[in-house]
Amino acid sequence: MIQLLRYRDLVRALVARDLKVRYRRSAIGFLWSMLQPLLTMLVLTAVFSTLFRFQLPNYPVYALAGIMFWNFFSQSVTASMNSLRGNAHLFGKVPVPREVFPVATVIAGVINLLLAMVPLFLILLITGHHIRPAVLFLPIAILLAALFTLGAGLLLSPLAVFFHDTIEMIGVLLTLLMYMTPLFYPMDIVPDRFRWAVRFNPMRSILEVFRDPIYFGKIPPWTHLSVAAGITLVALLVGAVAFRRSSDRIPFYL
C-alpha cells in the first residue's frame, strides 16, 4: 500500500487515461455512465412487470441500484484482467509495482459508479421514494464493493496474462453469476430448491450492503455488514497474495 501511495501520480494518470479511452469515440461521453443503467432499468421494468408480475414497491429504484452495482463490478473486473496486457509497454520503462494497473481500473470504475448515481437520485425524486439519512452510509458500501472488486481483479489479472482464454471464461461465469444474484428480482421468487445458490452467493451480501441504504432507506443489519466485510477481506487478501506470487512471472508472458 505504501508503494502505491508513492506512485499516486501514476495511478491518477492511469485513471484519467482509462476514462478518456472508454469514452473517446462516444458522442455523449461520460453521459453514458448515467444513461446506460437508466435504459437497462427501463427495459427490465417493462419486461419483469409484464412477465413475472411480482409485487415490489418502486421496482425501478430496486432494479437500478442492482444494475449500477453489477455494472461496476463486472466492468471493473474485466478491465482489471486487461490492464496488465494493455500496459505491457510500461513494464520495462517504468519501475512501478504492477498492482498499480488493477488498482487504477477499479478507481476508474468507482468514478463511473458515482456518475451513474446521478440518475439514480433523480429517479428517487421523480418516483417519490424517500431519501433517508441512511444514504450517508453509501461511501462505506461503495468502499466495500471497491475492495471486493479489487481483490477479484488482483486474483484474475495474472491469470488473464498466463492463460488468454481466461477473459472469455470469466465472461461466461459473470453472466451466470449475474443471474444468481438478486439484482433485478426479489429473493422470494426463487424456487426453494435453488434458493441456497443465491443465499450463499458472496455477491448477494455485497449487493445488500449497497442497496439497503438506497432502496430500504436503512443501514444494513450488523449481521449482513459483518458477512460482507468478511467476504471483502478474504477476497482482498487472496487476490493480493495471488498477485504478489505471480507478479515476477508476468513480464515473461507479455
MIMAR-259035 format. One record per residue: residue number from 1; x, y, z of N, C-alpha, C in turn. Coordinates in Angstrom, 3 decimals. Each point is the difference from the previous one (the first is absolute). Last residue first. Layout:
PT    i     neast    nnorth       nup    caeast   canorth      caup     ceast    cnorth       cup
PT  NUM         X         Y         Z         X         Y         Z         X         Y         Z
...
//
This chain:
PT    i     neast    nnorth       nup    caeast   canorth      caup     ceast    cnorth       cup
PT  254     4.191   -11.596   -21.406    -0.553     1.137    -0.750     0.767     0.222    -1.300
PT  253     0.965    -3.200     3.575    -1.161    -0.459    -0.784    -0.593     1.117    -0.844
PT  252     3.697     0.550     3.090     0.445    -1.045    -0.929    -1.150    -0.503    -0.883
PT  251    -0.596     3.308     3.575     0.684     0.541    -1.192     0.411    -1.065    -1.023
PT  250    -2.163    -1.348     4.233    -0.863     0.688    -0.960     0.769     0.507    -1.223
PT  249     1.653    -2.214     4.162    -0.068    -0.762    -1.248    -0.760     0.730    -1.095
PT  248     0.519     1.718     4.502     1.338    -0.130    -0.592    -0.018    -0.718    -1.344
PT  247    -4.028     0.545     2.680     0.437     1.228    -0.676     1.368    -0.136    -0.664
PT  246    -2.749    -3.213     2.801     0.038    -0.144    -1.460     0.715     1.147    -0.690
PT  245    -0.765    -0.253     4.774     0.732    -1.218    -0.363     0.154    -0.149    -1.509
PT  244    -2.544     3.620     1.730     1.404     0.158     0.384     0.824    -1.228    -0.397
PT  243    -4.697    -0.104    -0.669     0.651     0.934    -0.921     1.484     0.123     0.323
PT  242    -2.677    -2.599     2.854     0.125    -0.646    -1.305     0.734     0.907    -0.986
PT  241    -1.009     1.768     4.253     1.014    -1.057     0.104     0.230    -0.664    -1.351
PT  240    -3.428     3.220     0.271     1.310     0.630     0.182     1.112    -1.040     0.059
PT  239    -4.532    -1.497    -0.254     0.427     0.656    -1.235     1.389     0.590     0.116
PT  238    -1.961    -1.859     3.850     0.294    -1.058    -0.976     0.506     0.617    -1.297
PT  237    -1.436     3.012     3.300     1.216    -0.694     0.420     0.399    -1.079    -1.005
PT  236    -4.067     2.325    -0.706     1.137     0.901    -0.157     1.317    -0.685     0.369
PT  235    -4.089    -2.332     0.632     0.254     0.209    -1.434     1.233     0.859    -0.211
PT  234    -1.476    -0.621     4.443     0.547    -1.247    -0.558     0.347     0.172    -1.472
PT  233    -2.142     3.596     2.127     1.353    -0.177     0.525     0.654    -1.249    -0.574
PT  232    -4.540     0.820    -1.051     0.879     0.981    -0.638     1.443    -0.185     0.443
PT  231    -3.327    -2.582     2.080     0.194    -0.443    -1.382     0.968     0.931    -0.724
PT  230    -1.284     1.254     4.334     0.845    -1.196     0.021     0.294    -0.514    -1.396
PT  229    -2.994     3.608     0.484     1.364     0.424     0.320     0.954    -1.189     0.022
PT  228    -4.577    -0.890    -0.613     0.546     0.685    -1.177     1.437     0.447     0.248
PT  227    -2.322    -1.888     3.615     0.247    -1.022    -1.028     0.630     0.637    -1.232
PT  226    -1.343     2.876     3.426     1.175    -0.772     0.411     0.326    -1.089    -1.012
PT  225    -3.899     2.599    -0.670     1.198     0.823    -0.160     1.260    -0.781     0.365
PT  224    -4.263    -1.975     0.660     0.314     0.120    -1.429     1.309     0.751    -0.209
PT  223    -1.545    -0.302     4.418     0.319    -1.344    -0.499     0.380     0.051    -1.473
PT  222    -1.528     3.948     2.158     1.371    -0.341     0.362     0.406    -1.368    -0.532
PT  221    -3.714     2.796    -2.668     0.134    -0.638     1.316     1.444    -0.428     0.258
PT  220    -0.869     4.151    -3.295    -0.089    -1.466     0.003     0.126    -0.559     1.407
PT  219    -2.121     4.786    -0.790     1.358    -0.519     0.066    -0.093    -1.519     0.068
PT  218    -3.937     2.745    -2.430     0.506    -0.415     1.309     1.469    -0.408    -0.121
PT  217    -3.523     1.068    -3.507     0.222     1.156     0.849     0.510    -0.348     1.379
PT  216    -1.158    -2.696    -4.127    -0.722    -0.180     1.259     0.197     1.173     0.958
PT  215     2.122     0.137    -4.325    -1.372    -0.463    -0.216    -0.801    -0.075     1.297
PT  214     4.606     1.559     0.109    -0.677     0.646    -1.123    -1.470    -0.375    -0.045
PT  213     3.066    -1.908     3.232    -0.187     1.440     0.255    -0.791     0.713    -1.090
PT  212     0.878    -4.751    -0.588    -0.838     0.302     1.169    -0.148     1.495     0.261
PT  211     2.925    -2.059    -3.459    -1.373     0.382    -0.353    -0.849     0.400     1.197
PT  210     4.679    -1.477     0.373    -0.075     1.152    -0.905    -1.438     0.478    -0.184
PT  209     0.858    -3.878     2.522     0.597     1.126     0.723    -0.081     1.266    -0.843
PT  208    -1.385    -4.002    -1.995    -0.951     0.434     1.023     0.532     1.185     0.793
PT  207     2.834    -2.072    -3.241    -1.106     0.733    -0.617    -0.965     0.537     1.057
PT  206     3.505    -2.850     1.345     0.523     1.315    -0.353    -1.109     0.860    -0.593
PT  205    -1.124    -4.426     0.965     0.276     0.730     1.238     0.517     1.403    -0.286
PT  204    -0.736    -2.978    -3.621    -1.264     0.427     0.597     0.243     0.839     1.251
PT  203     3.564    -2.162    -2.350    -0.403     1.268    -0.592    -1.283     0.529     0.635
PT  202     1.803    -4.338     1.092     0.626     1.136     0.708    -0.391     1.353    -0.568
PT  201    -2.929    -4.567     0.162     0.728     0.765    -1.007     0.644     1.208     0.682
PT  200    -3.050    -3.274     1.998     1.429    -0.138     0.249     0.863     0.657    -1.082
PT  199    -4.791     0.134    -0.264     0.312     0.376     1.373     1.493    -0.033     0.266
PT  198    -1.790    -1.477    -4.168    -0.041     1.457     0.127     0.445     0.424     1.389
PT  197    -0.332    -4.561    -0.872     1.032     0.537    -0.898     0.052     1.520     0.080
PT  196    -3.366    -2.417     2.360     1.304    -0.114     0.660     1.104     0.621    -0.860
PT  195    -4.502    -0.433    -1.606     0.239     1.165     0.846     1.359    -0.048     0.686
PT  194    -2.368    -3.245    -3.018     1.125     0.786    -0.515     0.403     1.133     0.935
PT  193    -3.685    -2.994     0.881     1.108    -0.910    -0.295     1.224     0.731    -0.553
PT  192    -4.158     2.306     1.016     0.701    -0.458     1.201     1.219    -0.847    -0.330
PT  191    -1.650     3.798    -3.461    -0.500    -1.283     0.509     0.857    -0.514     1.148
PT  190    -0.541     5.236    -1.042     0.901    -1.102    -0.350    -0.572    -1.291     0.550
PT  189    -1.817     4.394     0.758    -0.548    -0.682    -1.172     0.885    -1.166    -0.428
PT  188     0.997     3.012     3.767    -1.104    -0.911     0.295    -0.624    -0.639    -1.242
PT  187     3.663     3.351     0.035     0.425    -1.327     0.445    -1.173    -0.971     0.112
PT  186    -0.243     4.094    -3.505     0.067    -0.187     1.453     0.330    -1.443     0.350
PT  185     1.735     2.675    -4.513    -1.132    -0.796     0.482     0.126    -0.139     1.516
PT  184     3.289     2.163    -2.753    -1.247     0.549    -0.526    -1.203    -0.882     0.325
PT  183     4.403    -0.907     1.829     0.167     1.372    -0.457    -1.332     0.618    -0.394
PT  182     1.873    -4.403     2.506    -1.316     0.668    -0.105     0.126     1.476    -0.346
PT  181     3.235    -4.272    -1.432    -0.014     1.109     0.943    -1.319     0.752    -0.154
PT  180     1.327    -3.597    -2.828    -0.060    -0.585     1.336    -0.023     1.068     1.092
PT  179     0.456     1.058    -4.619    -1.334    -0.552     0.197    -0.155    -0.676     1.353
PT  178     4.218     1.815    -1.166    -0.983     1.082    -0.038    -1.409    -0.523     0.268
PT  177     3.634    -3.001    -0.514    -0.059     0.601     1.328    -1.026     1.129     0.056
PT  176     0.874    -2.050    -4.158    -0.663    -0.949     0.904    -0.173     0.616     1.382
PT  175     2.449     2.495    -3.068    -1.405    -0.063    -0.423    -0.789    -0.933     0.903
PT  174     4.618     0.225     0.643    -0.648     1.226     0.471    -1.473     0.029    -0.397
PT  173     2.695    -3.510    -1.599    -0.287    -0.154     1.434    -0.672     1.235     0.574
PT  172     1.472     0.129    -4.490    -1.114    -0.948     0.139    -0.396    -0.151     1.467
PT  171     3.763     2.625    -0.881    -1.185     0.648    -0.554    -1.233    -0.884     0.118
PT  170     4.223    -1.716     1.136    -0.554     0.826     1.072    -1.236     0.750    -0.494
PT  169     2.345    -2.543    -3.162    -0.600    -0.875     1.009    -0.645     0.814     1.115
PT  168     2.413     2.305    -3.325    -1.236    -0.568    -0.559    -0.708    -0.884     1.030
PT  167     4.185     1.766     1.201    -0.970     1.083    -0.133    -1.336    -0.518    -0.543
PT  166     3.752    -2.974     0.384    -0.608     0.353     1.284    -1.085     1.043    -0.152
PT  165     3.084    -1.971    -3.366    -1.417    -0.347    -0.025    -0.726     0.432     1.271
PT  164     4.786     0.455    -0.691    -0.757     1.006    -0.739    -1.491    -0.308    -0.083
PT  163     3.968    -1.030     3.633    -0.938    -0.793    -0.820    -0.945     0.971    -0.710
PT  162     3.520     1.824     2.588     0.535    -1.350    -0.182    -0.854    -0.843    -0.940
PT  161    -1.389     4.425     1.159     1.288     0.076    -0.694     0.519    -1.396    -0.314
PT  160    -3.935     0.509     2.495    -0.284     0.463    -1.359     1.274     0.152    -0.816
PT  159     0.290    -1.082     4.575    -0.504    -1.154    -0.763    -0.301     0.390    -1.438
PT  158     1.280     3.388     3.093     1.126    -0.830    -0.448    -0.450    -1.211    -0.815
PT  157    -3.494     2.790     1.708     0.825     0.670    -1.016     1.258    -0.793    -0.372
PT  156    -3.324    -1.242     3.508    -0.240    -0.436    -1.375     0.937     0.620    -1.028
PT  155     0.110     1.000     4.819     0.070    -1.455    -0.168    -0.031    -0.401    -1.463
PT  154    -0.545     4.533     1.217     1.374    -0.424     0.271     0.163    -1.501    -0.195
PT  153    -4.351     1.825    -0.398     0.858     0.435    -1.101     1.442    -0.430     0.189
PT  152    -3.149    -0.819     3.449    -0.283    -0.851    -1.161     0.898     0.363    -1.174
PT  151     0.316     2.729     3.786     0.486    -1.343     0.305    -0.218    -0.957    -1.157
PT  150    -1.819     4.299    -0.335     1.451     0.034    -0.143     0.602    -1.363     0.301
PT  149    -4.580     0.566     0.756     0.292    -0.032    -1.438     1.496     0.015    -0.250
PT  148    -1.433     0.524     4.413    -0.331    -1.356    -0.460     0.338    -0.151    -1.481
PT  147     0.452     4.248     1.817     1.056    -0.879     0.508    -0.255    -1.452    -0.404
PT  146    -3.280     3.238    -1.131     1.243     0.262    -0.731     1.116    -0.933     0.451
PT  145    -4.186    -0.117     2.249    -0.142    -0.528    -1.357     1.295     0.165    -0.791
PT  144    -0.158     1.906     4.294    -0.011    -1.458     0.085    -0.095    -0.627    -1.388
PT  143    -0.359     4.665     0.223     1.360    -0.431     0.340     0.084    -1.516     0.090
PT  142    -4.216     1.951    -0.605     0.786     0.077    -1.237     1.434    -0.451     0.252
PT  141    -2.822     0.307     3.720    -0.456    -1.082    -0.870     0.797    -0.031    -1.293
PT  140     0.753     3.555     2.952     0.541    -1.242     0.568    -0.391    -1.181    -0.874
PT  139    -1.748     4.210    -1.200     1.448    -0.057    -0.200     0.646    -1.262     0.562
PT  138    -4.776     0.758     0.726     0.417    -0.465    -1.325     1.510     0.024    -0.225
PT  137    -2.837     1.552     3.818     0.799    -1.208     0.168     0.581    -0.474    -1.333
PT  136    -3.062     3.633     0.429     1.333     0.436     0.411     0.931    -1.179     0.247
PT  135    -4.656    -0.488    -0.922     0.809     0.130    -1.219     1.411     0.495     0.317
PT  134    -3.536    -0.402     3.314     0.843    -1.187    -0.188     0.847     0.086    -1.263
PT  133    -3.458     3.226     1.397     1.386     0.257     0.424     0.938    -1.181    -0.209
PT  132    -4.235     0.278    -3.259     0.179     0.036     1.444     1.470     0.247     0.355
PT  131    -3.837     0.531    -4.102     1.450    -0.006     0.170     0.272     0.218     1.482
PT  130    -4.525    -1.951    -2.815     0.585     0.777     1.087     1.522    -0.165     0.018
PT  129    -3.253    -0.145    -4.381     0.617    -0.928     0.955     0.744     0.810     1.063
PT  128    -2.510     1.529    -4.045    -0.434     0.288     1.362     0.555    -0.954     1.036
PT  127     0.776     0.429    -4.937    -0.949    -1.023     0.455    -0.489     0.240     1.421
PT  126     3.219     2.949    -1.982    -1.145    -0.059    -0.911    -1.063    -0.961     0.507
PT  125     4.155     0.380     2.354    -0.823     1.199     0.139    -1.269    -0.086    -0.844
PT  124     3.155    -3.502    -0.315    -0.526     0.042     1.370    -0.933     1.194     0.179
PT  123     2.353    -0.330    -4.023    -1.107    -0.957     0.047    -0.617    -0.026     1.389
PT  122     3.830     2.572    -0.501    -1.101     0.623    -0.733    -1.224    -0.908    -0.005
PT  121     3.952    -1.644     1.810    -0.651     0.926     0.923    -1.101     0.792    -0.689
PT  120     2.471    -2.972    -2.677    -0.651    -0.754     1.078    -0.732     0.944     0.944
PT  119     2.726     1.720    -3.522    -1.369    -0.352    -0.390    -0.729    -0.811     1.064
PT  118     4.451     1.142     1.128    -0.774     1.212    -0.289    -1.412    -0.347    -0.465
PT  117     3.507    -3.230     0.818    -0.911     0.257     1.113    -0.808     1.270    -0.215
PT  116     3.513    -1.563    -2.957    -1.266    -0.717    -0.213    -0.991     0.264     1.123
PT  115     4.418     1.734     0.276    -0.750     0.697    -1.048    -1.370    -0.647    -0.203
PT  114     2.914    -2.127     2.951    -0.472     1.261     0.579    -0.783     0.820    -1.020
PT  113     2.088    -3.945    -1.481    -1.115    -0.313     0.894    -0.575     1.269     0.619
PT  112     3.891     0.357    -2.620    -1.172    -0.271    -0.842    -1.228    -0.302     0.849
PT  111     4.025     0.473     2.282    -0.407     1.301    -0.555    -1.218    -0.160    -0.903
PT  110     1.979    -3.894     1.683    -0.693     0.725     1.075    -0.481     1.359    -0.508
PT  109     2.676    -2.578    -2.894    -1.340    -0.555     0.139    -0.803     0.692     1.076
PT  108     4.523     1.128    -0.528    -0.775     0.522    -1.132    -1.434    -0.517     0.049
PT  107     2.924    -1.773     3.130    -0.285     1.397     0.326    -0.801     0.658    -1.125
PT  106     1.527    -4.346    -0.748    -1.079    -0.005     0.987    -0.362     1.431     0.399
PT  105     3.640    -0.639    -2.913    -1.254    -0.347    -0.674    -1.176     0.004     0.971
PT  104     4.398     0.766     1.674    -0.469     1.135    -0.803    -1.333    -0.316    -0.681
PT  103     2.197    -3.443     2.406    -0.529     1.020     0.909    -0.582     1.171    -0.795
PT  102     2.263    -3.475    -2.353    -1.349    -0.362     0.438    -0.621     1.032     0.928
PT  101     4.415     1.011    -1.303    -0.887    -0.043    -1.159    -1.407    -0.509     0.356
PT  100     3.702     0.261     3.196    -0.500     1.319    -0.383    -1.070    -0.104    -1.078
PT   99     2.709    -3.647     1.717    -1.342     0.146     0.548    -0.641     1.327    -0.391
PT   98     4.579    -1.235    -0.939    -0.979    -0.347    -1.040    -1.437     0.062     0.507
PT   97     4.335     3.044     1.526    -0.685    -1.235     0.395    -1.135    -0.301    -0.968
PT   96     4.119     2.709    -1.953    -1.105     0.228     0.930    -0.572    -1.345     0.428
PT   95     3.872     2.338    -3.263     0.074    -0.996     1.084    -1.060     0.268     1.066
PT   94     0.350     1.027    -5.489    -0.309     0.650     1.271     0.019    -1.048     1.109
PT   93     1.116    -1.275    -4.461     0.384     1.415    -0.013    -0.170     0.669     1.362
PT   92    -1.201    -4.605    -1.350     1.447     0.135    -0.114     0.484     1.432     0.096
PT   91    -4.700    -1.041     0.267     0.701    -0.809     0.989     1.511     0.188    -0.052
PT   90    -3.575     1.951    -2.908     0.552     0.806     1.085     0.903    -0.799     0.941
PT   89    -2.516    -1.808    -3.775     1.089     0.841    -0.503     0.637     0.842     1.091
PT   88    -3.874    -2.809     0.753     1.253    -0.762    -0.082     1.166     0.868    -0.434
PT   87    -4.961     0.752     0.949     1.090     0.890     0.419     1.358    -0.690    -0.058
PT   86    -4.094    -2.220    -1.208    -0.158     1.307    -0.609     1.106     0.973     0.355
PT   85    -0.277    -4.345     1.941     0.391    -0.092    -1.413    -0.093     1.357    -0.682
PT   84    -1.411    -0.137     4.442     1.421    -0.347    -0.072     0.474    -0.100    -1.446
PT   83    -4.651     0.909     0.996     0.889     1.108     0.348     1.473    -0.339    -0.146
PT   82    -4.224    -2.711    -0.612     0.672     0.534    -1.191     1.107     0.997     0.333
PT   81    -2.690    -1.964     3.402     0.623    -1.125    -0.709     0.743     0.470    -1.239
PT   80    -2.501     3.147     2.471     1.181    -0.429     0.751     0.723    -1.129    -0.716
PT   79    -4.134     1.488    -1.702     1.072     0.962    -0.277     1.280    -0.368     0.737
PT   78    -3.819    -2.591     0.878     0.437    -0.207    -1.383     1.142     0.944    -0.359
PT   77    -2.011     0.569     4.186     0.730    -1.270    -0.042     0.534    -0.264    -1.401
PT   76    -2.744     3.763     0.568     1.293     0.198     0.658     0.829    -1.274    -0.008
PT   75    -4.431    -0.093    -1.706     0.863     0.804    -0.867     1.387     0.193     0.614
PT   74    -3.288    -2.306     2.544     0.368    -0.764    -1.188     0.938     0.786    -0.912
PT   73    -1.678     2.147     4.005     0.790    -1.199     0.286     0.485    -0.679    -1.273
PT   72    -2.863     3.803    -0.378     1.288     0.356     0.601     0.864    -1.238     0.188
PT   71    -4.370    -0.667    -1.482     0.823     0.622    -1.041     1.379     0.362     0.541
PT   70    -3.212    -1.601     3.056     0.545    -1.056    -0.854     0.872     0.564    -1.108
PT   69    -2.215     3.002     2.957     0.968    -0.818     0.729     0.644    -1.018    -0.929
PT   68    -3.493     2.554    -1.754     1.188     0.823     0.235     1.091    -0.803     0.695
PT   67    -4.196    -2.047    -0.577     0.699     0.143    -1.287     1.287     0.797     0.187
PT   66    -2.927    -0.437     3.724     0.669    -1.255    -0.331     0.811     0.076    -1.281
PT   65    -2.605     3.719     1.255     1.078    -0.184     0.974     0.767    -1.285    -0.293
PT   64    -3.829     0.844    -2.572     1.093     0.896    -0.365     1.172    -0.128     0.967
PT   63    -4.059    -2.435     0.823     0.750    -0.521    -1.145     1.209     0.869    -0.317
PT   62    -2.921     1.438     3.451     0.588    -1.300     0.361     0.893    -0.522    -1.125
PT   61    -2.532     3.842    -0.831     1.104     0.302     0.915     0.724    -1.284     0.386
PT   60    -3.890    -0.418    -2.737     1.109     0.653    -0.704     1.197     0.316     0.903
PT   59    -4.163    -1.896     1.858     0.957    -0.922    -0.621     1.125     0.712    -0.751
PT   58    -3.780     1.145     3.521     0.997     0.833    -0.682     1.110    -0.861    -0.603
PT   57    -2.726    -3.084     2.879    -0.227     1.444    -0.071     1.170     0.727    -0.658
PT   56    -1.737    -4.985    -0.854     1.177     0.615     0.596    -0.162     1.508    -0.119
PT   55    -2.495    -4.951    -1.303    -0.328     1.244     0.673     1.235     0.534     0.716
PT   54    -0.417    -3.114    -4.674     0.173    -0.056     1.452    -0.249     1.389     0.583
PT   53    -0.234    -1.790    -4.814    -1.074     0.619     0.769     0.178    -0.176     1.515
PT   52     2.215    -1.615    -4.410     0.055    -0.638     1.311    -1.047     0.549     0.967
PT   51     0.317     1.572    -4.652     0.128    -1.454     0.007    -0.136    -0.606     1.391
PT   50    -0.276     4.822    -0.733    -0.961    -0.666    -0.885     0.026    -1.514     0.170
PT   49     2.994     2.894     2.325    -1.340     0.352     0.460    -1.070    -0.677    -0.841
PT   48     4.549    -0.553    -1.154    -0.332    -0.714     1.228    -1.380     0.363     0.517
PT   47     1.662     2.139    -4.016    -0.035    -1.455    -0.143    -0.504    -0.670     1.267
PT   46     0.589     4.755    -0.043    -1.042    -0.406    -0.953    -0.141    -1.518    -0.063
PT   45     3.456     1.776     2.643    -1.296     0.341     0.589    -1.129    -0.443    -0.919
PT   44     4.400    -0.447    -1.544    -0.323    -0.997     1.019    -1.358     0.277     0.636
PT   43     1.645     3.154    -3.120    -0.283    -1.276    -0.659    -0.427    -1.049     1.020
PT   42     1.422     4.147     1.668    -1.280     0.143    -0.685    -0.406    -1.293    -0.698
PT   41     4.261     0.220     2.061    -1.069    -0.040     0.993    -1.371     0.104    -0.660
PT   40     3.802     0.565    -2.676    -0.154    -1.403     0.399    -1.122    -0.154     1.009
PT   39     1.174     4.343    -1.249    -0.685    -0.683    -1.096    -0.211    -1.475     0.315
PT   38     2.488     2.499     3.100    -1.368     0.500    -0.034    -0.802    -0.699    -1.092
PT   37     4.681    -0.815     0.476    -0.809    -0.695     1.013    -1.450     0.454     0.005
PT   36     2.761     2.216    -3.195    -0.014    -1.454    -0.211    -0.776    -0.750     1.086
PT   35     0.809     4.873     0.087    -1.105    -0.479    -0.828    -0.072    -1.518    -0.093
PT   34     3.503     2.338     2.439    -1.293     0.275     0.601    -1.132    -0.652    -0.783
PT   33     4.451    -0.289    -1.498     0.028    -0.584     1.342    -1.325     0.201     0.715
PT   32     0.761     2.029    -4.198    -0.343    -1.418    -0.120     0.030    -0.696     1.350
PT   31     1.369     4.562    -0.582    -1.437    -0.178     0.207    -0.425    -1.459    -0.134
PT   30     4.475     1.719    -0.877    -0.279    -0.489     1.346    -1.491    -0.192     0.268
PT   29     0.901     0.660    -5.021     1.044    -0.132     1.008    -0.474    -0.570     1.317
PT   28    -2.141     0.992    -4.507    -0.454     0.676     1.218     0.920    -0.259     1.179
PT   27     0.889    -1.788    -4.383    -0.517     1.336    -0.297    -0.402     0.749     1.264
PT   26     3.940    -3.799    -0.488    -1.405     0.132     0.359    -0.463     1.439    -0.223
PT   25     4.503    -2.092    -0.361    -0.789     0.038    -1.235    -1.500     0.102     0.266
PT   24     3.158     0.035     3.693     0.646     0.780    -1.065    -0.883     0.137    -1.226
PT   23    -0.433    -2.153     4.613    -1.013     0.860    -0.614     0.529     0.776    -1.204
PT   22     2.709    -3.172     2.521    -1.317    -0.609     0.009    -1.019     0.818    -0.771
PT   21     4.425     1.611     0.708    -0.055    -1.052    -1.011    -1.395    -0.595    -0.086
PT   20     0.837     3.202     3.377     0.023     0.617    -1.327    -0.127    -1.043    -1.097
PT   19     0.352    -1.480     4.473    -1.277     0.681    -0.213    -0.071     0.627    -1.384
PT   18     4.035    -2.027     1.345    -1.047    -1.014    -0.157    -1.348     0.643    -0.284
PT   17     3.664     2.843     0.989     0.119    -0.600    -1.331    -1.095    -1.030    -0.238
PT   16     0.301     1.998     4.248    -0.439     0.988    -1.002     0.053    -0.593    -1.400
PT   15     1.712    -2.644     3.462    -1.450     0.140     0.141    -0.537     0.960    -1.051
PT   14     4.636    -0.456     0.291    -0.610    -1.199    -0.583    -1.527     0.060     0.081
PT   13     2.515     3.431     2.070     0.119     0.096    -1.458    -0.658    -1.195    -0.683
PT   12     0.219     0.014     4.703    -0.904     1.061    -0.462     0.033     0.125    -1.530
PT   11     3.043    -2.940     2.019    -1.353    -0.534     0.116    -1.006     1.024    -0.518
PT   10     4.417     1.392     0.278    -0.180    -0.931    -1.111    -1.397    -0.596     0.027
PT    9     1.187     2.737     3.567    -0.101     0.814    -1.218    -0.201    -0.879    -1.231
PT    8     0.776    -2.001     4.233    -1.371     0.496    -0.152    -0.164     0.873    -1.237
PT    7     3.732    -2.824     2.168    -0.262     0.143    -1.437    -1.412     0.514    -0.262
PT    6     1.567    -0.749     4.429     1.153     0.664    -0.619    -0.249     0.283    -1.472
PT    5    -3.139    -2.522     2.444    -0.092     1.421     0.327     1.165     0.778    -0.617
PT    4     0.006    -4.667    -0.376    -1.033     0.579    -0.855    -0.154     1.487     0.268
PT    3     2.923    -2.475     2.729     0.540     0.139    -1.354    -1.014     0.654    -0.927
PT    2    -1.389    -1.086     4.324     0.909     1.145     0.035     0.600     0.249    -1.381
PT    1    -2.630    -3.823     0.568    -0.822     1.205     0.000     0.859     1.259     0.000
//
